[in-house]
Amino acid sequence: MTSQFFITREQISNDEVLLRGTDAAHIHTVLRMKPGDPIEVLDGEGSRYQVTLTRVDRKGVEGRVVSSELYEAESPVEIHLGIPLLKGAKLDDAIRKAAELGVNALSPLATERCVARGIESRWDEKVRRWEKIAAEASKQCGRTKIPEIKKQLQSVGAFCENNRGRTLKLVFWEEEKSFRLKNLERKTVEDIACFTGPEGGLTQSEIETARRFGFQTVTLGPRRLRAETAPTAVLSILQNLYGDL
């Protein structure tokens, strides 16, 4: 299988591709590729390029575009997911699965019942880690775009306000007993904003805030899902209803 890398359009000029940083180091040091070897690059805008390497050394990697094609592996529905801070590596795993399931953007949420003490001091480091996880997952599953990780930690109120213009707005809450996803009107939906709760659940005040911004409370059934399981279940169902699953 040909190795795949994400680039920006600025890295392509006159059918020449330039790679620097971690991708170049991976090609040179880990993959031990040489001039003449093929790679595949995606520009994040729907184009895929077959490239033959022309230079591989410690300073960087260059290649020549052999062919290109329009390639679209993105869902027809844009989903912006709010995901609470979870303990340990649970959030890493949830972000990885969300990228595989085609989410467009992820907003880390500081909910009232999640543990966020001391996180501000290493916030930038965490965001960079999540961006790397999202990029690696996107590459592995053949996506053409990398989900955006919102850099600012948001409250439920801020997330709802920032997404008040979305076509469909949902909050998944264990105390909702009657309204299910199957109750939603089956129509074309271009964009969705949704969020799930932390280990301790969302508070009544957070639910009231979401409702004021037009978010519909939804149940995921009679079995209470773990906080790290809920985002995967939500995205799977929404992609089945409105996307491409």
N, C-alpha and C positions, 0 to 999 in steps of 0.2 A: 504494500500500500504506500502510495506517495505521501511523504510528509507534507503537512499543511500548516500555513502560517497566516496570521492576520497582518495586514499592512494598511497604511493610509494611502490615498491617491497621490499624495505628495511624494511618496517613495517610488513612484513609477514615472520615468521621464524618457521619452523616445525609445520605448520598449526595453528600457533598462530598469532593473529593480535593485534597490539598495536596502539591505537589512543591517541593523545595528543592535546593540544592547543584548538582551537575554536571548533573543531569537538567533542572532549571529553566533553567540557563544554556544548555544545548543547545537547548531549545525556543525560548528567547527570542533567542539570539544566532546560532545556527547555522541552525536550521530557520526562524526568523523567523515563527513561528506567531502567530496573533491570536485574540482571543475569537471563539468560534463554530467554530473548527477542531476536528476530532475527533482523539483519541488513544486508544490501548488500553493498559490497565494490567493487570499480573498481580501477585497478592498473595503468590506463593510457596507458597500452600496449596491450589492447585487451582481458584481462581476467576479469571475473566477479566472485565474491566469495559470497556464502551464509554463513553468520557467526552467531553463537549463542554467545551472550555476557556471559562472565564468571566473570567479575569484572567491577563494575561501582561505582566510587567514585570521590572525588574532585581531586585526584592525577592523574587520567587517566582512560582509558577504555581498557579492554582487551576482546578478544573473540576467539572462536575456529572455524576454517573453517569446515563447514559441507560438502560443495560441491563447485566445481568450474567448469567453462566452458569458452570456447572462445566465445567472444561476440563482434561483430563489428558493431558499429553504425556510423562509420565515412565515409565520402564521398570518392569516388575513386579519386577525383581531389583535390589537395592541392591548396588552395587559400590564398594568402598573400595580405591583403587589407591595403592600405594606407588611413588613414581617418584624415581629417583636424581637428584642434581644433575648437570645436563648443561652442557656448555660453550656460551658465547655465547647465542644466541636459541633454541637447540634445546629447552630446557625450556619456554619460552614457547609454542612451536609444539605441543609435546606436550600441554600443559595445554589449549590451545585445542581440539585434536582430541578430547581426553578429554571435555571439556564437551559437544561436539557429539554424542559417542557415548553420552551418558547417564550418565556416572560420577556417583556421589553425593558422594564425598569423595576428596580427594587429600592424601597425606602426602609431603612432600619428605623424601628419605632421604639421610643422610650415610653412604654405603657406604665400605668400606675402600679402594677403588680410585678413588673420585671426588675431584676437586679441590675442597676447601672452605675453603682458606686465606683468611682475611680476610673471610669472608662474614658473620660475626656482626656486624660493625660496621655493615652496611647491611641486616640481615635484615628489619627491619620494613618498609623501603622495598620490598624484593623481594616480600614477602607481599602488600602492598597492590597491587603491579603484577599479581601472579598473580590476585588476587581480581578486579581490573578486567578482565583477560583472560577469566576464566571467566564473568563477568557479561555481557560483550559477546558472547561466543560463544553463551551460553544465549539471549540476546535474539535474536540473528541466526537461530538454528535453531528458535525457537518453543518452547523449553522453558518449563515453568511454575515451575521451581526452579533456583537457582544452586548449583552444587557447592560444598561447603565446602572451603576450603583450610586444612589444619591449620597452626596458627601456629608450632608447635614443630618444629624440625629433629630428626628421629628417626634412631636407628641401626636396623639390621635387627632386632636383638633387641627394641628398644622397640616397633617396629611389630608384630612378631609377638605380643608379649605383649599389646599393646593390642587385638589382633584375634583373640585365642585363642578367643573364643566364636562366631566366624562359622560358618555352615553349611558353607561350602566355602572351603578355604584353599590357595592355589596360589603357587608360585614358579617363574618361567620362567628356565631355566638352560641355557646352551649345551652343558654337559657331560652333560646327561640325554640318553640316546640312544634309549630305548624307550618311555617313557610319554608318550602324546599326549593332547590334549584329547578325541579321539574315544574314548579308553579310559575316560573318566568315565562313571559311571552316569547314564543319562538319567532324571532325576526332577525334580520341582519344587524349585527352590532359591530361597530368599527373599533371601539375602545372601551376598556373596562378598568375601573379602579376597585380594588378589594383589599381587605386585610383580615388577618386572623389574630388570635390572642396568645398571650404568654402562658407559661406553666400554670399560673394562678388564675387565668381567665381575665376577661375584660370586666371592668367595673360598670355599674349602672350608669354612672355619670359619663363614662366614655361612650357607652351605647347611646345615651341621650344626645351627646354631642354629634355623633355620627348621623343620627336620625335628623337632626336639625339641618345638616348639609345634604339631606336627601339620600342617605345610605339605607338600603334595605337590609334588615337583619335576616339571616338565613341559617337554618339548621343543617348539619351534616349527618343527621340521622340519630338513632337512639343510642349508638355506641360512642362514647366520648373519646375522641382521638387525641393522641399526644400532641403537644404544641409543635413538634418538629414534623409530625405526619400530616397535619392539617393543610399546610401550604401545598404539598404535593397532591393531596386529594383534590383540593380546590382547583388547581391549575389543570389537572387531568380532566375534570368534569367540564370546566369552562372551555377547554380546547375541543372537547367532544361536542359541546353544544354550539359553539360559535367559531371555532377554529378549524384545525385540520387533522384532528384525531378521529 
